[in-house]
């Protein structure tokens, strides 16, 4: 009986010591400014479909004609798939015009925003992130 207890304790210790640290998920407010949301119009150029958040990249034409490259964070892939916005929808719209309502970064990261709503060329308004205003 004592041998089983020693083996059990050893297995428990090995399991705890071999556990990988996980990255803590942060709140929306930790990175994005809900008081600084705006509309963007541009051309979808790239998709980085990853966990915990996919990013999509848009060339936004500013009023003066200058093109700026913006990155937008979206909901997690599983949440996007559940609402009907899977990876293929983004890929089908590469090099097409999109409209995004997003909130700017509060960490000082330039040309970065959290997407709230997104409209592809099909005209369907999709919720792809937290809505702030």
Secondary structure, DSSP 8 states (H G I E B T S, - for coil): -HHHHHHHHHHHHHHHHH---------HHHHEEEEEEEEEEEEEEEEE--SS--EEEEEEE-TTS-EEEEEEE-S-HHHHHHTT--HHHHHHTTTSEEEEEEEEESS--TTEEEEEEEE-TT--EEE-S----
